[in-house]
C-alpha cells in the first residue's frame, strides 16, 4: 500500500471521533484497491488510481465526509447533507457495511481502469468543496457574514472555498480568511472587483 505521510499527519490532527473513521475508510480503500495512491488535494486526503481521483475524505468539527469523484458512482441512500455521498459521519456506526463501501470503491476503480472519465463541461455538477474549519469558525463568529454566507449560491461558496483551501501556508490562509469574512459581511463575492469592472 502506498501511504502518504501527509495523510498520516492530516488524520492525526483531526478530532477524537474522526480519527477512527478516517483510518477505517483509508484501510477500506487500500484493502479494495491495493495499488491506490494517496495525496492531499484542496487540503484533504484523496485516493487516486492510475493518476485519476478515486475518492476523497475530509474531517470537520463535528463530522467526517467521504465520497467518490466519478459521477457514475452513487449510493441509493446518498445524502446531500454534507460533501460526498455518505452524509455527516459522526462515528463508525454511521457508516454503511464495509461490503457496500468496498463495492463502490471497486466500481470507481473499474471505471478508471476502463478509461471512463467523469463528465466535464457545463452539464457536470461540481462537487461542493469543504469549508476549512478555521474559515467556518470565523464565519460563525461574524453574524452578518454568516447570514450572507448561508444565502450565497453554490458558485460563490465554491470561489471562496477554493481560494482559502489552496493557501500554501497557514499565514496566507489566515489572511485570506480575514479578508473573506470582511467581504462576505459586505455581501460581496470573491470576485466582486472583477464583477464591478464588467458592469
Secondary structure, 3 states (H helix, E strand, C coil): CCCCHHHHHHHHCCCHHHHHHHHHHHHHHHHHCCCCEEEEECCEEEEEECCEEEEEEEECCCCEEEEECCCCCCCCCCCCCCCECCCCECCHHHCCCHHHHHHHHHHHHHHHHCCCCCCCCCCCCCCCCCCCHHHHHHHHCCHHHHHHHHHCCHHHHHHHHHHHHCCCCHHHHHHHHHHHHHHHHCCCCCCHHHHHHHC
